[in-house]
Structures are given as structure tokens and as C-alpha cells.
Amino acid sequence: MGSERSAPTQISPVTAGPVEANPTGPSPGRAALVLMFIAVALLSLIARVAYLQTYGRQQTILKAERQHHQTQPLAARRGSIFDRNGTLIACTIQNRGVFIDPKFMQERYQDENRWVQLDTDLPKLAALLGIDALELAQMLSDRSEERYIKLSDCVSGETEKKIRALRMPGVGFMPVNHRVYPLGSLAGHIIGGVGKGQIGLEGIEMKFELDLAGKDGSQRVLKDAKRRAIGVAEEDYVPPQHGRHLVLTIDANIQLIAEQELEAACDQFRAKRGEVVVMDPKTGEVLALANYPGFNPQEISETPPEIRRNAALVAPYEPGSAIKPFIVGPAIDRKITSPGDVWPISGISWFTPYGRRISDVHGYGPLTTWDILVKSSNVGMAMLGQKMGNPALHEALTSFGFGKRTGIELGGEDPGLVRELSAWSKHSTDSVVQGYELMVTPLQLARAFCAYANGGKLPTVRLVKGVLDADGNVVTSRPPPAFADLPQVVTPETAAQIRRILADVPLRGTATSIKRFVPGTRQYEVPTWYMWNIFGKTGTAHISEGRAGYSHNRYNSTFLAGAPYENPRLVVAITLHEPDRSIAHYGGTVSGPAGAKILGRALTYLQVPPSPELAPPPPEITKKLVNYQPSVYIKPSPDRIR
């Protein structure tokens, strides 16, 4: 009977055990890696979409805008500068400048296969612009990817026509503002000038930069595929705000007179430099302010800084005897002395109470206060200084504005120097009254002298009358302060007394050389200024050499004057520095004639009637005066005046 058999079991040859079949599929690690790659891809897509919808979108729009639009600046026109009569001193004109687009130029010549023509056109263009052809070709090669290179700021209309006739692609013209000074070097130190970008560098041009410059505008131009302008939307046009105009107090004619006479005097006496200031004593308006040597504002960039320096207000100096009226006036005003007081001067020298020797150029013997000014006696002034004392001397000088800025509308004004009273010594008493140990500017001297011309008031210095907008409408008017509100430094009576004393200076004092001898005779030539009675004061000062003391060969020569004596219209301060001593060096000889000529020519221009004959001093004064001669007050006949 057969038995039933079971199925055989497989035996592994290695393990000798049973083998189970494995299920198929990826491992968990591999699945995680795949999922991570998918997540990164999704995140990248999301980030890209976010970028394109935000920042990328803006960049795309801006790129399209740049391709279709171009923003062009619109330069504001710089304001003009006028004198008090409306004479144009500085203005801005629009020239045609030339530029090239190197990239566009080379693309066009390449597209048209005109390279040989470019080699012919470039030398022609260079010749018309006055530049080197090889340099232009090198520039074109070195900057081939640039889109704008300026070749010239200004070309004439004829040159523009010739350049256009070349029909060179990539050559264009643009408007360029150009500063022009129609009167050349006139008033150069007042006006200053502009540099690159039409920015003021000196003088009024720099001080009033914000008013004159204006504000640039712009326009956003829509262009076609060939970069040709199509139009400008209203909202894309911002017009420029043109600069404002300035009206100055100076008179161009008086300025010209001052510059001519200053230059002539400096040439005649071989002075290193000089300054002159002409003012209206009642309003404080500066009618002329000149320095020698001068410069042309058109060439300011090529002018050395020492020439551009406006020394009339930035370079103080020791004035010498020109300071004396500003001490005698307060002394009379405070009853310390009177014009008829006689001072016991016994000779050419005098020793102070502490033993310092004071000397005069000439020995006169006893002098009145009147003649101390007329003859400019150092000994008499030292005696007066001892009587006044340092506090009164210090107060006198500071009351006339010395040691302080005048406030003129120009940058860099120096206040001069009047030391604090605590720094004065016993030597200061005698030094200050002779015009040493203090420093002043010609502008300060002119302003202070105005007080004797207008009745004792110290005027406010003014150089700008007003500001106009681009259309000529008044924006700011700068009238002078009310005369009654000005500081009263001396009484009207004292001012009249000092003015009368100083009227003797050109007739019998230190400024008689403003009258000239006729060659070959002993007769005076009577100049035109003699039509008016002039009052003035001379000053001659040794120049300090620091610790080496004062030079015996170098001087500053000054003349202060006003006219007409009866109703002063003008005041002038003129200083020549370091005239040639072999010719002359005294203020009355060097600066006096030039100052008198300026007054004479300016009064003639202003059509001021001639003065009547000057009355002699009062009898109680004349009997005390030195070498008094009534004939000096007799006016010459009109036919002798020339």
C-alpha cells in the first residue's frame, strides 16, 4: 500500500536553511532625497515668480523706460549783474557746444561700410574745432563704448554750419551757458568770476551764488526705436528757475575813473599795489572799489590768487597820519581840546614823560590843534594823546568802527586791529596817535571819513542796491538805513569844524603837491579839481618788518579826501603800497594827486556845480596859524582851470 509524500524543501547551500522571497521598491532614504529635490524646485519656481512680480518687474519696466525715454537736464540761466544805472557788468549767454557719440558713430560707419570716409572726416572735424586730429582719433578708439564726449563749449555760427555740412553721424550740438563780462576787467575785484559749472569763485559771484545760480530743470523725452525724440508729456517737463539779477551801488563810470587814476599813480611811483574806495557819505553806498593790479573776471581761473585778493577789504595795514582826524575829532567833541588851543612845541623833537623821543618831519614851533592836523605834527598828536589818555583814545577809534567789519556784502572782510585796552601800554599812547599799533583797511578809512562829510554819522556800507527776479521784478530792495538811525560818532558841530580844518590841508598843509608847477615857471598849474573845495588828510607810514622793526625804505602812502566841502557828495580813500622812495613816498605827494583827480573827474561826471571861494579861518584862529597867507584862499579865474 503506498504512502503519501510531502513536497521537498529547498536548502540553501550557504546557510543550509530555508530562503524567503524579498519584496521589490525604493528605500526610504532615496525617497526623501527625491522629495527634497522636488521641494527645492517648487520653491525656486515660487521665488522666481515672486521676483518677476516684484523687483524683477520694476527692473524690466525701468529697462523699457530707458529704451523709450531719456531724461534731459535743462540748465538754469545765471542771473545778470548791473551797476546803479543799469549798465550791464555780467551776464550769461547761450553758446552752441559740440559733442560726439563714439559708439553710435562707429556703428553707423560700420553699417554703411564707410571706414575710409571716417579717416577723412575726423581730420576735418578736428581742424574746425582747433584740436589735434590724432588725439581725436585716439579718444574715439579709447572711449569707443561711451555715448557722450564734449569736444567744445563754444563754436561760432559759421563753424557750426561747416560741421553740419560734414554730415558725420554721432556729432551733435548742445546749448551751453557761458558767463560774459562786457566791461572786461572793470570792477574785477568786486565781481569775482565763475569757474567750471558756472559756480562763483570770488566776489559778488560767490557771495550771491544762491541768488544768481537759479535751479536747473529737466524734461523726460519719449523716443522711437531709432532714438529720435517724439514728444514730452506735460507732467514730464520741469522748467528751470533762472537766476536772479543783482543791482550794485557802484557807478561804472566812477569805477573806471578810480581804476584809471589808481593805475596811473602806481605806474608813476612804481608802487607794488594800491587800493581806492569811493563812497557816497550820506548813504554809505560804495560807488567804486578798485585794486591794482587788476584782473579780468573772464580769466579768473588763470589769475594768481594774490592778484584776485580784494586788498581794499581783506588786507589791513598801519595807516600812519591818516588816523589823526579820528582822534582830534573826538578830542574836540569831548572838550579835551579846541581848534584854537596852542600846544608848546619847541622844536622838531619832543620827549614823552617816560623818555620816548617823538619827531616831526619839519619843526614849526608852537602849533594850534588846527595846525596839528593841517601840518600833521607827530609831536602835537603825542601831546594830545598824553592829555586824552588810553581809554579815551581807545573809545575814539572804536567809535569810528575801527577793529570791526563794515558789513559790506563781500566775503573775507578783515576787521582790522584795535587791540583790547588792557593790552595797551604807555608806548601805545604815542604810537596810536601816529597811526601805528593798529591796522585798518581802505574801506574802513573811507567809511570813517564819511562821518566828517555828513555831519557826524557813521554810515552803513552798502554794495548791493537790490535783487530782481528773472523777469526784472523787484524781489528785494535794500534802501539805506534812515539817516537819523545811524550812530552819531561826533556832533554835527564837531564834524563841521574838522571838515573846515581839513579843507586847509590841500591849500597850506601836507597835500599842497596836488597842485603842480608848470614846467619852466614858478606858477602852479590849476587842475580841474580846483573847481571844488576839497578837504582831506594825508598819511605816510613805515612798513613793519616784524622783529626787525620798521623799514626805512618801505612805506604805505594814503590820502583821504571829500568834496565839495560845502555839501560833500563824495569821499575817497586811496593807498599806494611801497612806492619807489627814490621818486617819492609821502602820502600827499604819492596818493594825494590821484585822489584829487578822482574827485575832480567824478564830480565833473556828476555835474556838481563848482564851489564858491573858501572862506579863511576865523580871525581868532588865523592869528595863531603858522605861515598863514590869505592869498591861498583866493580862487583862480575860470580860464586858468583846466
C-alpha positions as CSV (number, residue, x, y, z in Angstrom):
1,M,0.0,0.0,0.0
2,G,1.7,3.2,-1.0
3,S,2.2,6.1,1.5
4,E,1.5,9.8,0.6
5,R,4.9,12.0,0.3
6,S,5.2,15.8,1.1
7,A,6.8,18.4,-1.2
8,P,10.6,18.7,-1.0
9,T,12.1,21.8,0.9
10,Q,14.9,23.9,-0.8
11,I,18.1,24.0,1.2
12,S,20.5,27.0,0.9
13,P,24.0,25.9,0.1
14,V,25.4,28.6,2.4
15,T,23.1,28.7,5.4
16,A,21.6,25.3,5.0
17,G,18.3,26.9,5.9
18,P,15.1,27.9,4.1
19,V,15.2,31.0,1.8
20,E,12.2,33.6,1.8
21,A,11.4,35.7,-1.4
22,N,12.2,39.7,-0.8
23,P,9.5,42.4,-1.8
24,T,10.6,45.0,-4.6
25,G,10.6,49.0,-4.2
26,P,12.7,52.2,-3.3
27,S,14.4,52.7,0.0
28,P,13.1,55.4,2.4
29,G,16.3,57.5,2.1
30,R,16.2,57.6,-1.6
31,A,12.5,58.7,-1.5
32,A,13.3,61.5,1.0
33,L,16.1,62.8,-1.4
34,V,13.7,62.9,-4.3
35,L,11.1,64.7,-2.3
36,M,13.7,67.3,-1.2
37,F,14.7,68.0,-4.9
38,I,11.0,68.4,-5.8
39,A,10.5,70.8,-2.9
40,V,13.6,72.9,-3.9
41,A,12.4,73.1,-7.5
42,L,9.0,74.3,-6.3
43,L,10.5,76.8,-4.0
44,S,12.8,78.1,-6.8
45,L,9.8,78.5,-9.1
46,I,7.9,80.3,-6.4
47,A,10.9,82.6,-5.8
48,R,11.3,83.3,-9.5
49,V,7.6,84.1,-9.8
50,A,7.8,86.4,-6.8
51,Y,10.9,88.1,-8.2
52,L,9.3,88.7,-11.6
53,Q,6.2,90.1,-9.9
54,T,8.1,92.5,-7.6
55,Y,11.7,93.7,-8.1
56,G,12.2,92.0,-11.5
57,R,9.1,93.6,-12.8
58,Q,10.3,97.0,-11.8
59,Q,13.7,96.4,-13.4
60,T,12.0,95.3,-16.6
61,I,9.8,98.3,-16.6
62,L,12.8,100.6,-15.9
63,K,14.8,99.0,-18.7
64,A,11.9,99.5,-21.1
65,E,11.6,103.1,-19.9
66,R,15.3,103.7,-20.6
67,Q,14.9,102.3,-24.0
68,H,11.9,104.5,-24.8
69,H,12.6,107.6,-22.7
70,Q,15.5,109.9,-21.9
71,T,15.7,112.5,-19.1
72,Q,17.5,115.6,-20.3
73,P,18.6,118.4,-17.8
74,L,17.5,121.9,-18.6
75,A,20.2,124.3,-17.3
76,A,19.1,127.5,-15.5
77,R,20.5,130.7,-16.8
78,R,22.7,132.6,-14.3
79,G,21.4,136.0,-13.3
80,S,23.0,139.2,-14.5
81,I,24.8,141.9,-12.6
82,F,24.2,145.6,-13.2
83,D,25.6,148.9,-11.8
84,R,23.4,151.5,-10.2
85,N,22.5,153.0,-13.6
86,G,21.6,149.7,-15.2
87,T,24.9,149.2,-17.1
88,L,25.4,145.5,-17.7
89,I,28.5,144.2,-15.9
90,A,28.0,140.4,-16.0
91,C,25.6,138.3,-18.0
92,T,25.0,134.8,-19.3
93,I,24.7,134.0,-23.0
94,Q,23.9,130.7,-24.6
95,N,26.5,129.2,-27.0
96,R,26.5,126.1,-29.1
97,G,28.7,123.3,-27.9
98,V,29.8,120.2,-29.8
99,F,29.8,116.6,-28.6
100,I,30.2,113.2,-30.2
101,D,28.7,109.7,-29.5
102,P,31.6,107.4,-30.2
103,K,29.6,104.2,-30.1
104,F,26.9,105.4,-32.4
105,M,29.4,107.0,-34.8
106,Q,31.4,103.8,-35.2
107,E,28.3,101.6,-35.5
108,R,26.9,103.8,-38.3
109,Y,30.2,104.0,-40.2
110,Q,30.5,100.2,-39.9
111,D,26.9,99.6,-41.0
112,E,27.4,101.8,-44.0
113,N,30.9,100.4,-44.6
114,R,32.4,103.9,-44.6
115,W,35.5,103.4,-42.6
116,V,37.7,105.1,-45.2
117,Q,35.3,108.1,-45.1
118,L,35.7,108.3,-41.3
119,D,39.5,108.7,-41.7
120,T,38.8,111.6,-44.0
121,D,36.1,113.2,-41.8
122,L,37.9,113.2,-38.5
123,P,40.7,115.5,-39.5
124,K,38.2,117.9,-41.0
125,L,36.2,117.9,-37.7
126,A,39.4,118.4,-35.7
127,A,40.5,121.3,-37.8
128,L,37.2,123.1,-37.4
129,L,37.3,122.6,-33.6
130,G,41.0,123.5,-33.3
131,I,42.1,120.2,-31.8
132,D,44.7,117.6,-32.8
133,A,43.3,115.0,-35.3
134,L,45.5,112.2,-33.8
135,E,44.2,112.9,-30.3
136,L,40.6,112.9,-31.5
137,A,41.1,109.5,-33.3
138,Q,42.8,108.1,-30.2
139,M,40.0,109.4,-28.0
140,L,37.4,107.7,-30.3
141,S,39.3,104.4,-30.0
142,D,39.9,104.5,-26.2
143,R,36.3,105.5,-25.4
144,S,34.5,103.6,-28.1
145,E,31.8,102.4,-25.8
146,E,30.8,105.8,-24.5
147,R,27.8,107.7,-25.6
148,Y,28.8,111.3,-24.9
149,I,32.1,113.2,-25.1
150,K,32.1,117.0,-25.1
151,L,34.5,118.4,-27.6
152,S,33.9,122.2,-27.4
153,D,31.9,124.6,-25.2
154,C,31.5,127.2,-27.8
155,V,31.6,127.4,-31.6
156,S,30.6,130.2,-33.9
157,G,27.6,130.1,-36.2
158,E,29.9,129.8,-39.2
159,T,31.8,126.9,-37.7
160,E,28.5,125.2,-36.8
161,K,27.4,125.3,-40.4
162,K,30.7,123.8,-41.6
163,I,30.4,121.0,-39.1
164,R,26.9,120.2,-40.1
165,A,28.0,120.1,-43.7
166,L,30.2,117.2,-42.9
167,R,27.1,115.1,-42.1
168,M,29.0,113.0,-39.7
169,P,26.8,110.6,-37.7
170,G,27.3,110.8,-34.0
171,V,28.3,114.5,-34.0
172,G,25.8,116.8,-32.2
173,F,25.3,120.2,-30.8
174,M,24.0,121.2,-27.4
175,P,23.3,124.6,-25.8
176,V,26.0,125.7,-23.3
177,N,25.6,128.7,-20.9
178,H,28.6,131.0,-21.0
179,R,29.4,133.8,-18.5
180,V,30.4,137.1,-20.1
181,Y,31.7,140.3,-18.7
182,P,31.0,143.1,-21.2
183,L,33.2,145.7,-19.4
184,G,36.2,143.4,-19.3
185,S,38.4,143.9,-16.2
186,L,36.3,146.8,-14.8
187,A,35.3,146.1,-11.2
188,G,37.0,142.7,-11.4
189,H,37.7,142.5,-7.6
190,I,34.0,143.3,-6.9
191,I,32.5,140.9,-9.4
192,G,34.9,138.0,-8.9
193,G,34.1,135.4,-11.5
194,V,32.9,131.8,-12.1
195,G,34.6,128.5,-12.6
196,K,33.6,125.2,-14.1
197,G,29.9,124.5,-13.9
198,Q,29.2,128.3,-13.7
199,I,29.9,128.3,-10.0
200,G,31.0,131.6,-8.4
201,L,34.6,131.6,-7.2
202,E,35.2,135.1,-5.9
203,G,33.5,138.4,-5.1
204,I,29.8,139.0,-5.8
205,E,29.6,135.9,-8.0
206,M,30.4,133.7,-5.0
207,K,28.7,135.7,-2.2
208,F,25.4,135.7,-4.0
209,E,25.7,132.2,-5.6
210,L,22.3,131.0,-4.4
211,D,20.6,134.1,-5.9
212,L,22.5,134.2,-9.2
213,A,22.6,130.4,-10.0
214,G,18.9,129.6,-10.1
215,K,17.8,126.0,-10.2
216,D,18.1,123.5,-13.1
217,G,15.0,121.9,-14.6
218,S,14.5,118.7,-16.7
219,Q,12.4,117.1,-19.3
220,R,11.6,113.4,-20.0
221,V,11.6,112.8,-23.7
222,L,9.8,109.9,-25.4
223,K,11.9,108.4,-28.3
224,D,11.2,105.9,-31.1
225,A,13.2,102.8,-31.9
226,K,15.9,104.9,-33.6
227,R,16.3,107.1,-30.5
228,R,14.6,110.1,-32.2
229,A,12.6,112.4,-30.0
230,I,8.9,112.1,-30.4
231,G,7.5,114.3,-27.6
232,V,7.4,115.3,-24.0
233,A,4.4,114.8,-21.7
234,E,3.3,117.8,-19.7
235,E,4.0,116.1,-16.4
236,D,7.5,115.2,-17.5
237,Y,8.6,118.8,-18.1
238,V,10.1,120.7,-15.1
239,P,11.1,124.2,-16.3
240,P,14.4,125.7,-15.0
241,Q,14.2,128.5,-12.4
242,H,16.5,131.1,-13.9
243,G,18.8,133.0,-11.5
244,R,18.0,136.4,-10.0
245,H,19.7,139.7,-11.1
246,L,21.8,141.9,-8.8
247,V,21.9,145.7,-9.0
248,L,25.0,147.1,-7.3
249,T,25.6,150.5,-5.8
250,I,28.8,151.1,-7.9
251,D,28.8,153.5,-10.8
252,A,30.6,152.0,-13.8
253,N,31.9,155.5,-14.8
254,I,33.3,156.4,-11.4
255,Q,34.7,152.9,-11.1
256,L,36.5,153.4,-14.4
257,I,37.9,156.8,-13.2
258,A,39.1,155.3,-10.0
259,E,40.8,152.4,-11.8
260,Q,42.5,154.6,-14.3
261,E,43.9,157.1,-11.8
262,L,45.0,154.3,-9.4
263,E,46.9,152.5,-12.2
264,A,48.5,155.8,-13.4
265,A,49.6,156.6,-9.9
266,C,51.0,153.1,-9.2
267,D,52.9,153.3,-12.6
268,Q,54.2,156.8,-11.9
269,F,55.6,156.0,-8.4
270,R,56.3,152.3,-9.1
271,A,54.1,151.1,-6.3
272,K,53.7,147.4,-5.8
273,R,50.0,147.7,-5.3
274,G,47.2,150.1,-4.5
275,E,43.6,150.4,-3.5
276,V,40.9,153.1,-3.8
277,V,37.4,153.3,-2.4
278,V,34.8,156.0,-3.4
279,M,31.7,156.3,-1.3
280,D,28.6,158.4,-1.0
281,P,29.0,159.8,2.5
282,K,25.3,160.2,3.2
283,T,24.1,156.8,2.1
284,G,27.2,154.7,2.7
285,E,26.9,153.4,-0.9
286,V,30.2,152.2,-2.5
287,L,30.5,154.0,-5.8
288,A,33.8,152.5,-6.7
289,L,36.2,150.0,-5.2
290,A,39.4,149.2,-7.1
291,N,42.7,147.3,-6.6
292,Y,45.9,147.5,-8.6
293,P,46.9,145.3,-10.3
294,G,43.5,144.3,-11.6
295,F,42.3,141.2,-13.4
296,N,39.6,140.2,-15.9
297,P,36.8,138.1,-14.4
298,Q,36.7,136.2,-17.8
299,E,40.2,134.8,-16.9
300,I,39.8,134.3,-13.2
301,S,40.9,130.6,-13.4
302,E,44.2,131.7,-14.9
303,T,44.7,134.6,-12.4
304,P,47.0,134.0,-9.4
305,P,45.3,134.2,-6.0
306,E,47.4,137.1,-4.9
307,I,46.1,139.2,-7.8
308,R,42.5,138.2,-7.1
309,R,42.7,139.2,-3.5
310,N,40.5,142.2,-2.7
311,A,43.0,144.0,-0.6
312,A,40.7,147.0,-0.1
313,L,38.8,145.0,2.5
314,V,41.0,141.9,3.3
315,A,44.5,143.3,3.8
316,P,44.7,145.8,6.7
317,Y,47.7,147.9,7.3
318,E,49.0,150.6,9.6
319,P,47.7,153.9,8.2
320,G,50.1,156.4,9.7
321,S,48.9,160.0,10.0
322,A,45.6,159.3,8.2
323,I,44.3,158.2,11.6
324,K,44.8,161.6,13.2
325,P,41.4,163.2,12.3
326,F,39.6,160.3,14.1
327,I,41.5,161.2,17.3
328,V,41.3,165.0,17.1
329,G,37.6,165.0,16.3
330,P,36.5,163.1,19.5
331,A,39.0,165.2,21.5
332,I,37.3,168.4,20.4
333,D,33.9,166.7,20.8
334,R,34.7,165.8,24.4
335,K,36.1,169.3,25.2
336,I,39.6,167.9,25.7
337,T,40.9,170.5,23.3
338,S,39.6,173.1,20.8
339,P,40.8,174.1,17.3
340,G,42.5,177.3,18.7
341,D,44.4,175.7,21.6
342,V,48.2,176.2,21.2
343,W,50.5,173.4,22.1
344,P,54.0,174.2,23.4
345,I,56.0,172.6,20.7
346,S,59.6,173.8,20.9
347,G,61.3,172.0,18.0
348,I,61.4,169.1,15.7
349,S,61.5,166.6,18.5
350,W,59.9,166.1,21.9
351,F,60.4,163.6,24.7
352,T,57.4,162.0,26.4
353,P,57.2,161.9,30.2
354,Y,58.7,158.4,30.2
355,G,61.6,159.4,27.8
356,R,60.5,158.3,24.4
357,R,61.5,160.6,21.6
358,I,58.8,161.8,19.1
359,S,59.9,163.6,15.9
360,D,58.3,165.6,13.2
361,V,59.5,166.0,9.6
362,H,59.5,169.7,9.9
363,G,60.0,171.9,13.0
364,Y,57.3,174.6,13.3
365,G,57.4,175.7,16.9
366,P,54.1,176.1,18.9
367,L,51.0,174.9,16.9
368,T,47.3,175.1,17.4
369,T,45.2,172.0,17.3
370,W,44.1,173.3,13.9
371,D,47.6,173.2,12.5
372,I,48.5,169.9,14.3
373,L,46.1,168.4,11.7
374,V,47.0,170.6,8.8
375,K,50.7,170.2,9.3
376,S,50.3,166.6,10.6
377,S,52.5,167.1,13.6
378,N,53.5,163.9,15.4
379,V,54.8,165.9,18.4
380,G,51.5,167.8,18.7
381,M,49.5,164.5,18.4
382,A,51.7,162.8,21.1
383,M,51.0,165.7,23.4
384,L,47.2,165.4,22.7
385,G,47.4,161.7,23.3
386,Q,49.0,162.2,26.7
387,K,46.2,164.5,27.6
388,M,43.5,162.2,26.4
389,G,44.8,159.0,27.9
390,N,44.4,155.5,26.6
391,P,40.7,154.9,27.5
392,A,39.6,158.0,25.6
393,L,41.9,157.1,22.6
394,H,40.6,153.6,22.5
395,E,37.0,154.8,22.7
396,A,37.6,157.3,19.9
397,L,39.0,154.7,17.5
398,T,36.3,152.1,18.1
399,S,33.5,154.6,17.8
400,F,34.5,155.1,14.2
401,G,34.3,151.4,13.5
402,F,38.0,150.5,13.5
403,G,38.6,146.9,14.6
404,K,35.2,145.8,13.3
405,R,34.0,144.6,9.9
406,T,32.0,147.2,8.0
407,G,29.5,144.5,6.8
408,I,30.0,145.0,3.1
409,E,28.3,142.3,1.0
410,L,31.6,140.6,0.1
411,G,33.3,137.6,1.6
412,G,36.6,137.6,3.5
413,E,36.4,141.1,5.0
414,D,39.1,141.6,7.7
415,P,38.1,143.5,10.8
416,G,41.4,145.2,11.1
417,L,43.0,145.5,14.5
418,V,42.4,147.7,17.5
419,R,43.7,145.7,20.5
420,E,41.8,145.5,23.7
421,L,42.5,148.4,26.1
422,S,44.1,146.0,28.6
423,A,46.8,145.2,26.0
424,W,47.8,148.8,25.6
425,S,50.9,150.2,27.3
426,K,52.3,153.6,27.9
427,H,54.0,153.3,24.5
428,S,50.6,152.7,22.8
429,T,49.6,156.3,23.7
430,D,52.2,157.8,21.4
431,S,52.1,155.0,18.7
432,V,48.4,155.0,18.2
433,V,48.1,158.8,17.6
434,Q,50.7,158.4,14.8
435,G,48.8,155.6,13.2
436,Y,50.8,152.6,14.5
437,E,49.8,149.7,16.7
438,L,46.6,149.4,14.9
439,M,45.5,148.2,11.5
440,V,42.8,149.4,9.2
441,T,41.5,148.7,5.6
442,P,40.9,151.4,3.0
443,L,37.2,150.6,3.2
444,Q,37.2,151.3,7.0
445,L,39.0,154.6,6.4
446,A,36.6,155.7,3.7
447,R,33.6,154.8,5.9
448,A,35.0,156.6,9.0
449,F,35.8,159.7,6.9
450,C,32.2,159.8,5.7
451,A,31.3,160.9,9.3
452,Y,33.1,164.2,8.8
453,A,31.3,164.6,5.4
454,N,27.8,164.0,6.6
455,G,27.5,165.7,10.0
456,G,29.0,163.1,12.3
457,K,27.1,159.9,11.4
458,L,28.8,156.6,10.7
459,P,27.1,155.1,7.6
460,T,26.2,151.5,6.9
461,V,28.4,150.3,4.0
462,R,26.3,149.0,1.1
463,L,27.3,147.4,-2.2
464,V,24.0,145.9,-3.4
465,K,21.0,148.1,-4.0
466,G,18.6,145.2,-4.7
467,V,17.7,141.9,-6.2
468,L,15.5,141.3,-9.3
469,D,13.8,138.1,-10.4
470,A,14.4,136.7,-13.9
471,D,11.7,138.9,-15.3
472,G,13.1,142.1,-13.9
473,N,10.6,142.4,-11.0
474,V,12.0,143.7,-7.7
475,V,12.4,140.8,-5.2
476,T,14.5,142.6,-2.5
477,S,15.1,146.3,-2.2
478,R,18.0,147.3,0.0
479,P,17.5,151.0,0.8
480,P,20.0,152.7,3.1
481,P,19.0,152.9,6.8
482,A,17.3,156.0,7.8
483,F,20.0,158.7,8.3
484,A,18.6,159.5,11.8
485,D,19.1,155.9,12.9
486,L,22.8,155.9,12.1
487,P,25.3,156.1,15.0
488,Q,26.3,159.6,15.9
489,V,30.1,159.4,16.5
490,V,30.7,163.2,16.8
491,T,28.3,166.1,16.9
492,P,27.4,168.0,13.7
493,E,29.3,171.0,15.0
494,T,32.5,169.0,15.6
495,A,32.2,167.3,12.2
496,A,31.9,170.8,10.6
497,Q,34.9,172.0,12.5
498,I,37.1,169.1,11.4
499,R,35.9,169.3,7.8
500,R,36.9,173.0,7.8
501,I,40.3,172.3,9.3
502,L,40.9,169.5,6.7
503,A,40.0,171.9,3.9
504,D,43.3,173.7,4.7
505,V,45.3,170.6,4.1
506,P,45.3,170.9,0.2
507,L,45.9,174.7,0.4
508,R,48.6,175.1,3.2
509,G,49.2,171.7,4.6
510,T,50.6,168.3,3.7
511,A,48.7,167.9,0.4
512,T,49.7,171.1,-1.4
513,S,51.5,168.9,-4.0
514,I,48.2,168.0,-5.6
515,K,48.8,171.4,-7.3
516,R,51.5,171.0,-9.9
517,F,54.1,173.6,-11.1
518,V,54.0,174.5,-14.7
519,P,57.3,173.3,-16.3
520,G,59.9,176.1,-16.6
521,T,58.0,178.5,-14.3
522,R,57.2,179.1,-10.7
523,Q,53.5,179.1,-11.3
524,Y,51.1,176.4,-10.3
525,E,49.1,174.6,-12.9
526,V,45.5,174.7,-11.7
527,P,43.8,171.3,-12.2
528,T,40.2,170.7,-12.8
529,W,39.5,169.5,-9.3
530,Y,40.3,173.1,-8.1
531,M,36.8,174.0,-9.1
532,W,35.7,172.4,-5.9
533,N,36.9,172.9,-2.3
534,I,38.5,169.6,-1.2
535,F,39.0,168.6,2.5
536,G,41.5,165.8,3.2
537,K,44.2,164.2,5.2
538,T,47.4,162.5,4.2
539,G,49.2,159.6,5.8
540,T,52.7,158.1,5.4
541,A,53.6,155.0,7.4
542,H,56.7,152.9,7.7
543,I,56.1,149.2,7.0
544,S,56.7,146.8,9.8
545,E,59.3,144.1,9.3
546,G,58.4,142.2,12.4
547,R,61.1,141.7,15.0
548,A,63.5,143.7,12.8
549,G,61.4,146.8,13.4
550,Y,60.1,149.3,10.8
551,S,61.6,149.6,7.4
552,H,63.3,152.9,6.5
553,N,62.7,152.4,2.8
554,R,59.2,150.9,2.5
555,Y,56.1,152.9,3.1
556,N,52.3,152.9,2.8
557,S,51.1,156.2,1.4
558,T,47.5,157.3,2.0
559,F,45.1,160.1,1.2
560,L,41.6,160.6,2.5
561,A,39.5,163.3,0.9
562,G,36.0,164.5,0.3
563,A,34.3,167.2,-1.8
564,P,32.7,169.7,-2.2
565,Y,33.5,171.0,1.2
566,E,30.2,172.9,1.4
567,N,28.0,169.9,0.7
568,P,30.1,166.7,0.3
569,R,29.0,164.4,-2.4
570,L,31.9,162.0,-2.5
571,V,34.6,160.6,-0.2
572,V,37.7,158.8,-1.5
573,A,40.3,156.8,0.3
574,I,43.4,155.8,-1.8
575,T,46.5,153.9,-0.6
576,L,49.7,153.1,-2.6
577,H,51.9,150.4,-1.0
578,E,55.7,150.6,-1.3
579,P,56.2,153.4,-3.8
580,D,59.7,153.8,-5.1
581,R,61.3,156.0,-2.4
582,S,63.8,157.4,-5.0
583,I,60.8,159.1,-6.6
584,A,58.5,160.0,-3.7
585,H,56.9,158.3,-0.7
586,Y,54.8,160.9,1.2
587,G,51.1,160.4,1.1
588,G,50.4,164.0,0.0
589,T,52.8,163.5,-3.0
590,V,52.1,159.9,-4.0
591,S,48.4,159.4,-3.3
592,G,47.2,163.0,-3.0
593,P,47.2,163.9,-6.7
594,A,45.5,160.7,-7.7
595,G,42.8,161.2,-5.0
596,A,42.2,164.7,-6.1
597,K,41.9,163.7,-9.8
598,I,39.4,161.0,-8.9
599,L,37.3,163.6,-7.1
600,G,37.6,166.2,-9.9
601,R,36.7,163.8,-12.7
602,A,33.8,162.2,-10.7
603,L,32.3,165.5,-9.7
604,T,32.5,166.7,-13.3
605,Y,30.7,163.5,-14.4
606,L,28.1,164.0,-11.7
607,Q,27.7,167.6,-12.9
608,V,28.2,169.0,-9.4
609,P,28.3,172.9,-9.5
610,P,31.7,174.4,-8.7
611,S,32.4,175.5,-5.1
612,P,32.3,179.2,-4.0
613,E,35.6,180.6,-2.7
614,L,36.6,179.1,0.5
615,A,36.4,181.5,3.4
616,P,39.6,181.9,5.5
617,P,39.6,180.6,9.1
618,P,38.1,182.8,11.8
619,P,40.4,185.7,12.8
620,E,40.9,184.3,16.3
621,I,42.4,181.3,14.6
622,T,44.4,182.9,11.7
623,K,46.5,185.0,14.1
624,K,47.8,181.7,15.7
625,L,48.4,179.8,12.4
626,V,51.9,179.1,11.1
627,N,52.9,180.8,7.9
628,Y,49.4,182.0,7.3
629,Q,48.8,183.6,3.9
630,P,45.2,184.8,3.0
631,S,46.1,184.5,-0.7
632,V,45.9,180.7,-0.7
633,Y,42.1,181.0,-0.3
634,I,41.7,183.2,-3.4
635,K,40.1,181.1,-6.2
636,P,41.8,181.3,-9.6
637,S,39.8,182.7,-12.5
638,P,37.8,180.1,-14.5
639,D,40.1,180.5,-17.6
640,R,43.0,179.1,-15.5
641,I,41.2,176.0,-14.5
642,R,41.9,173.1,-16.9
